Every structure is written in C-alpha cells, then in structure tokens.
Amino acid sequence: MKTKNLIFVLAISMLLFNCSSDSNDDVKEQEMNPDPTTITYSANIASIINNNCNQCHGSTPSNGAPFSLTTYDDVKNRVDRIIARVNNSTNPMPPSGQISSSLRDMIQQWKDDGLLEN
C-alpha cells in the first residue's frame, strides 16, 4: 500500500511540476511572431493581386499586360510600380478603377514591413 501511495504522490508531483507557469513557451511564441499584425504576401497580398491583377497579369499576361504577377518574386520585384499604379488616379490599375484605399494601404504596409513572404 505504501508503494502505491508513493507512486501516486510522485505522479501528482510530476504533473504539477510540468504544468507550472514558469515555462518559456510564451516567450518563444512571441519571438517567432513579434507582431501578429504584420502584413505578409501569403496571408494578405496574394489575394489582393489574385483578385485585382491576375485577370491580365496572369501566368500568361493578356490584354497588353507586359508582365506576370503570379508569384511572390514577381510581385516583390515590381512592388514600387504596383504601388505607383494602384495609387494613380488618372491611370489606375486595375483599369476598371482604383482598388480600395485599405487595400492600397495594405500593399504599402507590406513593403514598409520588409516584403515578408510568410
């Protein structure tokens, strides 16, 4: 009976010790993602480009589009041109009209944040 009690006490002690709040797991998670509001290509920008640009700037450009915007590298390498065109009120991209200011701001924020992919 004493052995049973000893095993029970040891098991409970180990359980309590392992569940303590002195863990560094929270710190590690914050280091991996220091700012959860950071804009990334995969999470934010790809859908903007797909919904507003890839009708012409697809894998095979059409309607006179001079280049493709289907990959992260395509968009990253032309981000300054994209920003200039989506903000141009006289000759906007897409030609059907300017995208919303919140989407334009998101593209600019993505550039300002360092053009993160993921």
Backbone as CSV, one residue per row, in Angstrom:
resi,resn,N_x,N_y,N_z,CA_x,CA_y,CA_z,C_x,C_y,C_z
1,MET,0.816,-1.192,0.000,0.000,0.000,0.000,0.863,1.261,0.000
2,LYS,1.999,1.245,0.733,2.881,2.397,0.776,3.495,2.668,-0.592
3,THR,3.818,1.625,-1.318,4.383,1.785,-2.656,3.380,2.432,-3.583
4,LYS,2.144,2.019,-3.479,1.067,2.589,-4.285,0.908,4.075,-3.982
5,ASN,0.911,4.429,-2.718,0.795,5.832,-2.310,1.999,6.647,-2.780
6,LEU,3.186,6.059,-2.693,4.389,6.743,-3.121,4.340,7.022,-4.624
7,ILE,3.919,6.045,-5.398,3.800,6.221,-6.851,2.757,7.300,-7.149
8,PHE,1.648,7.281,-6.444,0.592,8.266,-6.640,1.107,9.677,-6.334
9,VAL,1.808,9.835,-5.222,2.344,11.145,-4.838,3.382,11.614,-5.855
10,LEU,4.236,10.725,-6.330,5.232,11.092,-7.323,4.561,11.500,-8.649
11,ALA,3.547,10.768,-9.038,2.843,11.089,-10.286,2.170,12.455,-10.194
12,ILE,1.522,12.736,-9.092,0.866,14.033,-8.892,1.910,15.141,-8.852
13,SER,3.031,14.905,-8.185,4.094,15.910,-8.106,4.649,16.221,-9.490
14,MET,4.880,15.190,-10.288,5.405,15.408,-11.641,4.394,16.161,-12.487
15,LEU,3.133,15.821,-12.332,2.096,16.504,-13.091,2.045,17.981,-12.721
16,LEU,2.074,18.295,-11.465,2.046,19.687,-11.014,3.302,20.428,-11.456
17,PHE,4.444,19.776,-11.375,5.692,20.414,-11.778,5.687,20.740,-13.268
18,ASN,5.212,19.832,-14.091,5.181,20.039,-15.536,4.136,21.051,-15.968
19,CYS,3.138,21.299,-15.169,2.078,22.241,-15.521,2.291,23.621,-14.909
20,SER,3.460,23.864,-14.357,3.702,25.161,-13.739,3.748,26.252,-14.795
21,SER,3.596,27.479,-14.385,3.568,28.603,-15.318,4.941,29.243,-15.511
22,ASP,5.995,28.576,-15.063,7.345,29.089,-15.256,7.911,28.727,-16.621
23,SER,7.086,28.305,-17.516,7.528,27.869,-18.830,7.928,29.056,-19.690
24,ASN,8.879,28.839,-20.579,9.304,29.865,-21.518,8.583,29.746,-22.853
25,ASP,7.581,28.864,-22.956,6.872,28.664,-24.218,6.242,29.953,-24.712
26,ASP,5.679,30.763,-23.832,5.052,32.017,-24.236,6.076,32.966,-24.839
27,VAL,7.261,33.003,-24.275,8.317,33.874,-24.771,8.739,33.418,-26.159
28,LYS,8.901,32.110,-26.364,9.301,31.588,-27.664,8.269,31.934,-28.721
29,GLU,6.985,31.822,-28.406,5.938,32.139,-29.369,5.976,33.616,-29.747
30,GLN,6.225,34.490,-28.798,6.305,35.917,-29.090,7.517,36.225,-29.957
31,GLU,8.629,35.531,-29.729,9.816,35.756,-30.537,9.587,35.316,-31.978
32,MET,8.847,34.229,-32.182,8.589,33.740,-33.526,7.683,34.683,-34.298
33,ASN,6.735,35.296,-33.632,5.812,36.203,-34.290,5.666,37.449,-33.426
34,PRO,6.633,38.356,-33.486,6.636,39.502,-32.591,5.463,40.449,-32.814
35,ASP,4.961,40.541,-34.033,3.850,41.432,-34.320,2.821,40.681,-35.164
36,PRO,1.766,40.166,-34.541,0.797,39.375,-35.290,0.042,40.180,-36.350
37,THR,0.213,41.503,-36.386,-0.474,42.314,-37.393,0.403,42.587,-38.610
38,THR,1.591,41.991,-38.669,2.489,42.183,-39.798,1.844,41.634,-41.066
39,ILE,1.951,42.398,-42.130,1.386,42.015,-43.421,2.384,41.104,-44.142
40,THR,1.913,39.979,-44.668,2.770,39.083,-45.444,2.137,38.825,-46.801
41,TYR,2.968,38.410,-47.737,2.482,38.100,-49.075,1.449,36.979,-49.023
42,SER,1.802,35.880,-48.371,0.915,34.719,-48.356,-0.414,34.996,-47.677
43,ALA,-0.379,35.693,-46.564,-1.596,35.916,-45.783,-2.459,37.050,-46.315
44,ASN,-1.858,38.055,-46.959,-2.619,39.249,-47.308,-2.501,39.679,-48.768
45,ILE,-1.305,39.778,-49.271,-1.071,40.412,-50.566,-1.452,39.513,-51.740
46,ALA,-1.193,38.225,-51.641,-1.501,37.309,-52.749,-2.961,37.401,-53.156
47,SER,-3.865,37.479,-52.192,-5.298,37.543,-52.537,-5.652,38.880,-53.198
48,ILE,-5.008,39.961,-52.796,-5.265,41.260,-53.437,-4.838,41.191,-54.903
49,ILE,-3.641,40.660,-55.137,-3.127,40.555,-56.505,-3.998,39.597,-57.324
50,ASN,-4.332,38.453,-56.755,-5.154,37.476,-57.476,-6.516,38.051,-57.851
51,ASN,-7.128,38.788,-56.968,-8.473,39.314,-57.208,-8.502,40.560,-58.094
52,ASN,-7.404,41.293,-58.157,-7.425,42.577,-58.865,-6.468,42.686,-60.043
53,CYS,-5.478,41.815,-60.130,-4.434,41.987,-61.145,-4.289,40.804,-62.102
54,ASN,-4.545,39.602,-61.592,-4.217,38.425,-62.388,-5.157,38.161,-63.561
55,GLN,-6.222,38.936,-63.691,-7.045,38.796,-64.892,-6.202,39.133,-66.120
56,CYS,-5.322,40.108,-65.993,-4.419,40.492,-67.091,-2.980,40.052,-66.824
57,HIS,-2.529,40.166,-65.591,-1.146,39.858,-65.226,-1.026,38.422,-64.726
58,GLY,-1.678,37.488,-65.409,-1.638,36.078,-65.046,-0.348,35.414,-65.487
59,SER,-0.318,34.084,-65.400,0.903,33.366,-65.786,1.246,33.611,-67.254
60,THR,0.218,33.793,-68.075,0.410,34.272,-69.442,-0.279,35.626,-69.510
61,PRO,0.477,36.721,-69.459,-0.138,38.052,-69.461,-1.041,38.250,-70.675
62,SER,-2.139,38.970,-70.459,-3.086,39.227,-71.544,-3.533,40.682,-71.505
63,ASN,-4.301,41.092,-72.501,-4.833,42.455,-72.594,-3.740,43.519,-72.544
64,GLY,-2.582,43.208,-73.087,-1.493,44.175,-73.141,-0.647,44.264,-71.884
65,ALA,-0.924,43.432,-70.891,-0.110,43.446,-69.673,1.308,42.993,-70.024
66,PRO,2.319,43.755,-69.612,3.685,43.440,-70.022,4.394,42.379,-69.178
67,PHE,3.802,41.980,-68.052,4.480,41.026,-67.180,3.456,40.297,-66.330
68,SER,3.908,39.198,-65.743,3.087,38.361,-64.877,3.247,38.807,-63.421
69,LEU,2.181,38.651,-62.646,2.227,38.909,-61.194,1.654,37.699,-60.449
70,THR,2.160,36.521,-60.767,1.589,35.306,-60.188,2.396,34.714,-59.043
71,THR,3.617,35.197,-58.846,4.441,34.646,-57.770,4.877,35.748,-56.811
72,TYR,5.346,35.320,-55.664,5.883,36.256,-54.675,6.997,37.103,-55.291
73,ASP,7.933,36.458,-56.002,9.054,37.196,-56.594,8.582,38.206,-57.636
74,ASP,7.575,37.817,-58.454,7.034,38.760,-59.443,6.537,40.027,-58.762
75,VAL,5.765,39.849,-57.715,5.148,40.986,-57.019,6.205,41.772,-56.246
76,LYS,7.078,41.078,-55.554,8.131,41.745,-54.772,9.012,42.607,-55.675
77,ASN,9.397,42.075,-56.826,10.295,42.798,-57.729,9.634,44.003,-58.394
78,ARG,8.302,44.059,-58.380,7.596,45.175,-59.023,6.736,45.970,-58.027
79,VAL,7.014,45.826,-56.747,6.157,46.444,-55.741,6.093,47.962,-55.892
80,ASP,7.192,48.616,-56.222,7.151,50.077,-56.369,6.257,50.485,-57.537
81,ARG,6.344,49.743,-58.621,5.484,50.033,-59.781,4.016,49.746,-59.455
82,ILE,3.770,48.661,-58.738,2.395,48.322,-58.346,1.815,49.433,-57.479
83,ILE,2.570,49.871,-56.489,2.094,50.925,-55.588,1.816,52.205,-56.369
84,ALA,2.711,52.555,-57.261,2.505,53.778,-58.062,1.232,53.672,-58.899
85,ARG,1.005,52.533,-59.508,-0.157,52.389,-60.395,-1.476,52.284,-59.624
86,VAL,-1.501,51.578,-58.508,-2.769,51.476,-57.765,-3.128,52.796,-57.103
87,ASN,-2.143,53.672,-56.898,-2.403,54.989,-56.309,-2.603,56.087,-57.349
88,ASN,-2.433,55.773,-58.611,-2.562,56.757,-59.689,-4.038,56.945,-60.032
89,SER,-4.564,58.111,-59.772,-5.997,58.349,-60.009,-6.319,58.606,-61.479
90,THR,-5.337,59.026,-62.288,-5.621,59.284,-63.701,-5.372,58.071,-64.594
91,ASN,-4.490,57.174,-64.180,-4.188,55.975,-64.958,-4.040,54.791,-63.988
92,PRO,-5.137,54.424,-63.312,-5.034,53.439,-62.229,-4.913,52.003,-62.732
93,MET,-4.456,51.182,-61.862,-4.503,49.736,-62.042,-5.293,49.208,-60.872
94,PRO,-6.218,48.357,-61.099,-6.650,47.865,-62.406,-7.360,48.962,-63.195
95,PRO,-7.410,48.826,-64.531,-8.007,49.863,-65.370,-9.488,50.112,-65.076
96,SER,-10.140,49.137,-64.485,-11.569,49.297,-64.169,-11.795,50.296,-63.044
97,GLY,-10.756,50.704,-62.349,-10.864,51.681,-61.266,-9.985,51.302,-60.099
98,GLN,-9.693,52.284,-59.283,-8.796,52.066,-58.152,-9.364,51.051,-57.177
99,ILE,-8.475,50.271,-56.605,-8.873,49.386,-55.517,-9.044,50.248,-54.268
100,SER,-9.685,49.709,-53.266,-9.981,50.493,-52.063,-8.703,50.999,-51.399
101,SER,-8.849,52.104,-50.697,-7.688,52.690,-50.026,-7.126,51.743,-48.966
102,SER,-7.969,50.937,-48.346,-7.463,49.997,-47.334,-6.573,48.938,-47.974
103,LEU,-6.915,48.485,-49.185,-6.070,47.510,-49.878,-4.774,48.164,-50.358
104,ARG,-4.867,49.397,-50.845,-3.660,50.123,-51.253,-2.738,50.334,-50.059
105,ASP,-3.322,50.698,-48.927,-2.530,50.886,-47.706,-1.876,49.581,-47.266
106,MET,-2.576,48.461,-47.455,-2.023,47.169,-47.059,-0.801,46.823,-47.908
107,ILE,-0.859,47.113,-49.201,0.299,46.861,-50.065,1.476,47.723,-49.615
108,GLN,1.218,48.983,-49.318,2.276,49.873,-48.840,2.838,49.376,-47.509
109,GLN,1.970,48.935,-46.606,2.421,48.433,-45.307,3.282,47.184,-45.481
110,TRP,2.899,46.330,-46.435,3.680,45.131,-46.722,5.103,45.519,-47.125
111,LYS,5.208,46.506,-48.000,6.538,46.990,-48.409,7.290,47.558,-47.210
112,ASP,6.611,48.386,-46.423,7.250,49.007,-45.249,7.701,47.966,-44.232
113,ASP,6.960,46.845,-44.126,7.298,45.780,-43.180,8.439,44.902,-43.675
114,GLY,8.896,45.102,-44.908,10.034,44.340,-45.391,9.702,43.274,-46.421
115,LEU,8.507,43.344,-47.031,8.114,42.421,-48.108,8.191,40.967,-47.658
116,LEU,7.630,40.688,-46.498,7.670,39.333,-45.940,6.811,38.380,-46.768
117,GLU,7.329,37.171,-46.967,6.606,36.191,-47.781,5.574,35.431,-46.954
118,ASN,5.957,34.949,-45.789,5.038,34.148,-44.945,4.898,34.779,-43.577
